[in-house]
Amino acid sequence: MGATTNAPRTPALRGDPISPVVDVREKTFVRYIYEGGTLTRGRLCLLPTGSVTALDVLRTLVDDGVDLKRFYACVYETEASGGGWLPVLRTLTELPDHEVVAAADNFEIPAIAGSRIDVQLCRRQGDGADALAADAAAGPPSGHLPKDGFHAIGVVNTKNQANVGTLWRSAYQLGAAFLFTVGTRYRQQPTDTLRTDSRLPLFELDDWSAFVNFAPARAKWVAIEMGGTPLAEFEHPHNAVYILGSEDAGLPPSILSACHEVVSIPSERYSSYNVASAGSIVLYDRLAKKERRKERERE
């Protein structure tokens, strides 16, 4: 008879998952994701069992490589709010001693064996030394109403659902008020990795007549189509609704004539852009010109 060994079993080659043996009943975890990620794909870190503080959670994250100068943490709270992300020591960009953090801010979190604390990491408004100042500038309302106007973007008779998913993400990132489609129903696409459906509204309109009745008051309609004013020379309206056509045929003449403005995007080679790319370029141009205008006003 051969000798008996206690060597660990080698995972079968057919694809068994390789995982450390952890008794979850004796451990407490922090599970964290970056904004736009999903908790099922979150990263796990171990916490000491017992009562831990908000600062302990930050220490655990930093030990795992999280950069507090670029991200601040939000803990998922359930008891008081019924479910929501609560910012934790948002102003900290580096770890201090426990003594210099106010007790009210460094609240205790029950870390019972077998439990999990879910954390979402949100990008700061600025990086490095500017993070605190930028966050403060973004934080509580001053009471002054913004004068930047609003904008939205949509596609008429799109034939590529993935383009809508990409455009939806760009519209959210570049400050649009909403997205819309005319003549097409949207299905969730993997190109929308931020799950923008929970962050920016999408309106699905049956036809052009429905758009005419739906369009917000005091907003100019801007067609994005070849033959219009070159984008570099274009003055974006205070309130604008940007309209894109289908991937193959573009916008029909009847819609072009109904729009207040037509803007075109120049190119070095092939003149026709992907729908999502064209919309993203125009929205970025609006944002860039707005930022330059603000800089001139500060001078």
Protein Blocks (a to p, Z undefined) as FASTA:
>chain_A
ZZddfbdcdddfkopacdddddfklpccdddddehiafklcccddddedjddfklmmmmm
mmnopafklpccddddfklnopacddehklpcbdcdfklpcfklmccddddehiacdddd
dddfbecjllmmmmmmmmccehiacfkbpaddddehiabfklmmmmmmmmmmnopabdcd
ehiacdddfklmnopmlmbccdddfblmlmmmmpcghiacddddehiacfklpccdfbdc
dddddfklopafklmmmpmbdcddddfklmbdcfklmmmmmmmmmmmmmmmmmmmmmZZ
